[in-house]
């Protein structure tokens, strides 16, 4: 980088402005930016050591198993499961568990033989819904499988959260349970969220034991990771006392590894490991029967439950260990790859900026490159776990492209603007208003979604922090009416989205802060337009 040759300086710059000091300022800022970039990704991905709960000599009780590969769902037509996938899955699960729980009978005819092959026991379930024909078919298959495989089927489950979904009534469910009880020798139960056992007391007398679901993340009043285990213990104690002498099995409990925060409940791999390991230790100390949800991440659930629905697995969708049960666990296991991506963005910013215009520019350019490397990378990592459909990938691509164009515009603004850099700057400067409008439009859309339909949506803060800060510091001329409307929408949504999320939600506060920066940037751009 040449900073001392007067012949190369643009008009208006003096030797005192480009002296030896800008070089050292630039070098210092580069080192500081690299340190920040490395610290950001290592801080997110640093492995955490927790006490193990599973080993080759200590198997856990049971885990929910849905035999879909990452490209499959129960809504596929035609519906076809892969026997080789189930065989490999059970071989893997047999190293960690004594049994698996299933939710439907359809397509699982080969499962008892595979369980027998791998030394696993089964809790098999019939999927009960509002269609009496489908329900009858499931119940008949459940009875037949239980009787034909008494050596591996330890208990049967008639329905899963059907009362929660309000597809049949409590008395109708009790009839189904009694039908199964009269035709099998194994204990019979029903599985639902714990509150629905209290709302439907007629079900408890019909079952041999209760199966309750305890998912602190999904509670109406979500628990943070530190209070979640205490909540589980309190509910389990209430049920143990209320329904004694019948046993109470915790049929689903777990914590998501990815997804949006709900009040104080924050999904992460480390929090999933903390919850699961803490729960297993507590359950085994108390002598509880339990089943963990779930064996493998299920990407198809993201369509109905948002990103968080696809990431409750102890293994990921590729059947790779997430570190939930044993060993060190990292919130961002791919942090090194994102560091490389960030390094390329950082380097590209420096190359694009080239010879800088001033001492201030020498300090700002590398730090801006580091901010871009962190924010664009974090946005990419969020997109990796949230994006499902082609339309969503298009949205991600457009926002990423917007960030890169904004970064290029800012880098060229700080450059000496000679040669091709000057021509590129002129092109982007003439269209900067549209970049601002694009960021404002996307921010307004996301704000409306987070105010009116927030439950399954993630916070896109990292996709907007770069344009917000850049155009706050250097406002540009914009289309006045359009930007005024977008500014109003984003600003008006800040308080309602905080009210919806609760004031303890750090992700909601981060989005509120970024939205505030966006409002300030848009307002400053409007002032430029007015003055022009």
N, C-alpha and C positions, 0 to 999 in steps of 0.2 A: 504494500500500500504506500503510494507516494504522497507525502504530506508536506514536503519542504520545497518543491520546485515551483517558483513563481510563475513560470511559463504555462504550467498546467492548471493554474487556479482560475476559476471563473471570475468575471468582472465583479468588483465590489469586495473581494476578499483580500485581506492583507497578509503579509508574512507573519504578523503578530497573531493573527487568528489561526493560522495553520503553522504552528511552531512545533518544537519537540514535545510540548505538553500534550497536544491532542493525541500524539502517538501513544504516550504512556497512559493517557486517559482511556484511549481505545483498548489498549492491552489490558488494563485493569478491568474495564467493563466486560471484555471477552472472558477473562478468567472468572469474574463474578457471575456472569451469565452461565458459563459451563458448570460452575459449582452449584448454582441454583437448579439447573436442569437435572444434574446427576442427583442432587439431594431430593428433588421432587419425586423422581421415579423410584429411587431407592427407598425413600420414606414410605411410599405407597406399597412397595413390593417386599419390604424387609420381612424375612421369615420370623414367625413368632413361635416360641417353644411353649407347649402346654403338656400337662400329664397325659400319657396315652391311656386309652380305655379298651383297645382291641389289640390282640397279638396272636401269634400262631397257636399259643396255648390257652388263650382266653377269647372264646367266641361270645358274641352278643346274642340276645334272644331272637329278635325278629325285625325284618325290614319290609316295607311295602315294595312290591315289584309289579311294574307295568312293562311288558316285554316289547315296547316299541323302540325301534332304532331312531336315530335323530332325524331321519327324513320321513317318519311315519306318524300317523295319528289315528285315534279310534274312528275318525270321520272319513277315512280313506274308502274309496269305492273303486275296485273291490277291496274288501277287508281281508288282508292276508298277513299273518305273522310268519316269521322266519324261524324254523326249528333250530337252525344252526346258531342263530342269535340267542335263543333261549338256552341252548346247551352251554354256550360260552358264558352267558350271564350267570347261570346257576353254578358253574364251576368257580367263577370268581367270588360269588356271594358265599359259597360254602367255606371259603377261607376265613370269613369274618362273622358269619351268622349260623344259628342253629335252625332257623325257619324263615319262611317268607310268607307274606300276606298278599293275596290277590283280590281283585275287585269284581271280576266278571268271569263267566264260564266260557264265553264265546271265543273260539280260536285257541283255547288252552288245553285241548284234549291230551296233548303230549306231555303236559307239565308234570303230572304225577310220576310218570316213568323217569323223567329227567331228574326230578327231586330225589327219587329213590336211588338213581345212579350216583348222585353227588352227596348222598347222606343228609339231605335236608328234609325237614318237616314242613307241612303246609297248613296255613289257615286260608281256606278257600271261601270266596264270596260270590253271591249271586247279585247281579245288578238289577235292582228293583226300580221301576219308573212308572209313569202314568199310563203306559201301554200295557194292558193286561195280558195280551198275547205274548209280547216279548218277556214280560215278567214271569209268566207261567213256564216259558221255555227255559229261562235261566234257572228257576227253582227246580225244575225236573232234572236238568243237567247237574245241578248242585247235589241233589239227593243221589243220583246215580254215581257220580264221581266219589262222593263220600263213602258209599257202600262198597264200591269196587276197589278203593284204595285206603282201607282202614289203617294200614300200617304206616302211611305217611301223612294222612289228613288227620290232624289233631283236633280241629274244631271248624265249624262252619259259620259264616256270617250272612244273614239274610238282609241285604240292603245296606247301602252306604249313603248317609246324609239325605235320605229321601224325604224325611220330615223337614229338614232344613230347606230343601227345594220345594216343599209343599206339593209334591206330586201325588201322594196318597195320604190317607188319614191314619191316625194312630190305631183305631180299631181294625182297619184293613190290614195294616202291617202286622198286628198281633195275630190275625188269622193266618197269614203266611208263615209266621214264625212257628205257630203251633202245628201247621201242616208238616214243616220240615222236621220238627222235634219228634213227631210220631213216626217218621220214616228213616231216621238215622240214629246211630248209637253215640256219635260224638256230641260234645257240648255245643249248644246253639246260642248265638248272640246276634245283636244288631249294633251297628256302628254309627255314631253321630256326634256332632259337637256337643260338649257337655251341657250347655244350656237347654238343649232340646230334650234331653232326658228329664230335666226338671219340668219342662212344659208339657211333656207327655208321660205322666206317671203310669199310664196303663200298659206301657211297654215293659217296664222292669219285671213284673210278675211272669211275663211270658218267656223270658230268656233264662239261660243257665248262668250266665255272667254278663256284666255290662261292659261294653267297649266304648270308651269316651275319647273324643278328639280334643286335644289341648294344644293349641297353636297360638302362643302369646302374641306373635306378630299380627295375626288376623283378628284378634279380639276387638270388640267395639271400643274398648279403652286399651290400646296396645301397650305392652310392657317393654321397657328398655331391657337390654341384655342383662343388666345387673339385677333387675327385679323379676325377670321372667321365670327363673327356677323357683323362686319363692312363691310366685303365683301358681305354678304347676303343683307344688307341694300342698298349698292351701286347698285348691280344688280337689285334689286327690284325697285329702283327709276328709273333706266334707262328704264326698261320695262314699268313702269307706265307712264312715259312721252312719250315713243315711240309709244305705242299702245293705248293710250287714244282715245276714252272714254271706250274702252273695259276693263273689269276687268282683273286683273292678279292674279291667285291663285298660291301660292307656294305649289306645289303638292307633293313634297318630300323634306324634309330637316331633318338632324339628324347628329349624330356623333357615330362612333363605340366604343364599350366598351372594346374590346380586339383586338389584332392583331399587325401587324408590323407598325413601324413609317414610314411615307412618308415625306421626307424633315423635316419640322418642325411640321407636323401634327401627334400628338401622341394619339393613341387610349387609353382610360381608362374609367372606370366607372365614376370617378369624372369629367373628361373632357366631357363625354356624358351628365352628369347632368348639368354642367356649360353651355354647348351649348344649350341644350333643354330649360332649365329654362330661360336663357337669351333671347333666340329667342322668346319664348312664351310671355314674358313680353313686348318685343319690338313689336311683331306682334299685340298684343292686344292694345297696346298704339297707333299704327299707323292705326289700323282698317283693317289690312290685313286678307284675307282669307288664311287658311293654312291647311296642312295635314302633320303629323309627320310620319317619317319612322323609325321603324315600330312597330307594337304592340308587337310581340313576336320574340325572337331570332329564326333564321331559320338555323339549323345545316347543312342542305343539300346544302346551298349556299357555304360552305367552299370548295366543290369540284371544283367550277369554279372561286371563288374569293379569295381563301386562307382563313386563319383563320378569317380575318377581316369580310368576307362576312356573317359569321354566327352570328354576335354579334351587330346588330343595334337595337335590340328590347328594348322596355321600360320594358318588363318583359322577364325573361329568358325562355328557351325552356320547362321548367317544370312549367311555368306560375307563377313563384315566382317573386315578386316585386324586381327590381334591385335598387330601390331608386332613379330613374332618375327624377321623377316628384315631389317628396315630401319626407321630412325626411332626416336623415343623410345618406351619401353614402360612401361606402368603395371600394377602388380599388381591394382589395383582401379580399372579405368577408369570405373566408375560412382560414384566416391567423392563427387562433387558432389551427386548425387541422394540418396545415403545421408546426406550432411550435412544436406540439407533435411529428410529424415525425422527425423534426430536432433534438429534444431532444433525441430521440431513436438513431439517427445516432451519435450524440455527445457522448452519453453514451457508445454506441458500440465501438467507437474509443478508449475511455479511457480503457474499458475492454480489448480490443484487444492489446493495447499497454502495459498494465500491469505495471510492474516495469520498469522504464525508465533507460537509460544507463548513463545519465549525467544531469547536471543542465540545459544545453541548451535543451536537449530532454524534460525535465520537463516543460519548457516554451513552446516548439513548439507543443507538442502533443495535449493539449487542444485547442490551437488556430487553429491548423489544423483541429481538429474535428468540431470546430465552422464554419470554412470556408466550410467544406464539407457539414455540415448540411444546411447552407444557399444556397450554389450553387446547390446541388442535389435537395433540395426542390423547388428552383426557376425553375430549369429545369423541375421538375415534374409538377409545376403549368402551365408552358408554354405548356408542352405536353398535359395537360388537355384540353386546348382550341384550340390547333392546329391540333391534331391528328384525322384522319378520318378513314383510312383504316387499314386492318390487317397488310399490309406491313409497314405502318408508325408506328404502335404500336410495331412491331418487331424492327424497327430501334430505337425507344425510349428505349425499353427494353435492347437492346445491349449496347447503350450508358450509360444507368444507371448502368448496370452490370460492364461495363468498369470502371466507376467512383468508384464503390464500391471496385473493385479489386485493383485499384490504391491506394485508401485510405487504404486498408488492408496492401498493400505492404509498404506504408510509415509508418503506425503505427507500424508494426513489425520491420521496420528498426530502429525506435527509442526505441524499447523495449530492455530488457536485453537478449532476445532470448534464454531463458532457456526452456527446455522441449518441449512441443508441439509448442510453439511460434517459437522456433528455427527451427524446422522441417518445419513449414508452411512458415517461411521466406525463407528458402532455396529453396522451391518449387517456390515461387513467384519470387525470385531473378533470378533463372535460366530462367524464362519466362518473365522477365520484358521487354526485347527487343520487344516481341510481344505486350505487353500492349502499349508501345510507338508507335509501328507500327500501332496498331488499332486506337489510338487517332489521329495519323498523317493522316491515310487514311480517317477517318471520317471528320477531319478538311478540308482536301483537297476537298472531295466531296462537303461539304457545301460551301466552298469558290467558287468552280466552279459554283454552282447553284446560289449563290448570285451575281456573276459577269455576268453570261449569262442569267439567268432566275429569276430575283429577285422580280418582282412586287408583287407576292402573297406569298413570303416566309418570314418566321420570322427569326430573328437573334438568333442563338443557343449559344450565348456567355457563358451562365452559364454551358453548358455541357462540356466545354473544359478548364475552368479556373483552375480546380483542377489538372488535369494531367499536364497542362502547368507549373504551379508553382512548383509542386512536382519534376518533372523531370528537370526543370531548376535549382532547388536547389541541386538535387542529380541525375546527369546524369548516365545512365546505357548503357551498350554495346547494339548496335542495328545492324540490317542488313544494311550494308552501302549503297548499290545502291538504294534500295527501299526507305530508309529514305531520301536520298539526293533528289530524285525526289519529294517526298511529301513536303519536306522543300521548294523546289523551287516553287511548285504550290501554297502553302499557302502564301509564301512571295510575289510572283509576283502578287497575286490577291488583296493585301491590297489596293494599290493605285487605281486600276480600280473600286473596289467596292465602295470606298469613292467617286470617281467621279460620278458613277451611282447614288448614294444616295444623294449626296450633302453634303457639309461640315457642314451643320447645323443639320444633323441627329445624335443625340446622340447615338442611338442604333447602327448606322453604325460605329461610333467612338469606342464604346465599343467592337464591333466585331473586329475592326482593332487592338485595344490594345491587346485583347486576342490572336488574330492571331500572333501579334508580339511576344508575350510571347511563343507561340507554336513554332515559327520559332527559337527563341533563345534556347528553350529547345531541339528541334531536333538537332540543330547545336552542342550544347554541347554534346549530346549523340553521334553524329558523331565523335567528337573529342576523346571521350573515345574509340570508335572503332578503330580509326586511331592509337592512342597511344598503344592500345593493340596489 
